[in-house]
Amino acid sequence: QVQLVESGGGLVQAGGSLRLSCAASGRTFSSYAMGWFRQAPGKEREFVAAISWSGGSTYTADSVKGRFTISRDGHANTALWLQMISVKPEDSGVYYCSARRRTVTYWGLGTQVTVSS
């Protein structure tokens, strides 16, 4: 059974830092691109960052560029991280981990991030 379990969310003050983790299990994810998405109340889920299956390429949304860094465990391919610095209130929302290969996408249940001003 495929599982993606996010952790590391919480309450942080604006300007602070947070590190999100995603633990992947149930299959080999070495050939999967992985990413982070977020959803704020009343808004659609939006792309935050992604990393290729090899870890050689990363992509980040313009809204978080220079502040968020995505990385993955390139050996066991069971972990994904999102390092967040200089967070802003608009970064608040539920953050979801995803794993995608061709037409198949797996999602975690999310972890809440709240940034206070």
N, C-alpha and C positions, 0 to 999 in steps of 0.2 A: 504494500500500500504506500503510495507516494505521499510524503508529508513535507510541507514547508512550514517551519515554525519560527515566527519572528519574536524577538525580544529586545530589550534595551530602551523601549520608549518610556516616557514619563513627562514630568513637569520640569521645565527649564526656563531660566530667565533669558530675555532677549540679549544677544551677544554671547551667550554661553555655548557649550558644546555638548554633543550627544553622539553615541556610537550605537547604531542599530546592528543587530545580528540576525541571520537567518540560518537555521539548521535544516539541511536537506537530507531526506532519507527515503528509502523505498526503491531506489533505482540508481543507476550510475548517471551522474549529471555532467560528465566530462564533455559531452557533445551538445550540451544545452547552453544557449545564451541565458543570462540571468539578469534580473533587473529589480528596481524599486519603483513603485508607484505610490501615489498618495491621494487621499480623498478628504476634502474638508466638508463640513456640514452644508448641505444644500448645493454642493458642487459635484461635477463629474470627476471620476477618477482621472488623474493626470500622470503623465510620465515624469519621473524624476531622474533616473540614471540607469544605464545598462552596461553590461560587460560581455564581451564575446566569449565563446566557449573556451578559447585558448587563454583568455585573460589579456590578450595582446592589444585589444581595442576597447576603449571606454567611451561612453556618450553621456552627456549630462544636459539637462534642460537649461535654457538660458537663465531662468530665474534662480538657479542654484549654482551656476558655474562659478568656480573659484572658491566656493564655500563647502560644497559637498564632494566627497570622494568615494567612489565605489571600488570595492576590491573583492576578490574571491580566493578561496583556498585552492591553489592550482595543483595540489598533490592528490588529496582525497576527494576534492570537489564536493565536499559536504557542507561548506560554509560560505556565506556571503555577508559582506559588511557594508555599512554606509556610515562613513565618518562625516559628521555634521559640525561645522564651526560657524561662528558669527550668526547664529540662528535668529530669525525674525518671527514676529507674531504670525505673519502670513505663511510660515512653514508649518503651522499647526495642522493636524489632521491624522487620519489613520494611515499608517505606512504599510504597504503590502510588498511582500517578496514574490517574485515570479520566476519561473523557469520555462523557457520556450525552445522547442525544436520543431521546425517545419510548421505543421498546422496544430501542434499540440502545445497547450500552455497550462501550466499548473500554478495555482495561487495559494498563498498562505491566508490565514484568517486576519492578519494585521496586528499592529501594535500602535497604541495611541501616543502621539507626540503633542504636547501642549506647550506653547511658548508664551510666556507672560511678558507684558510690556512694562 
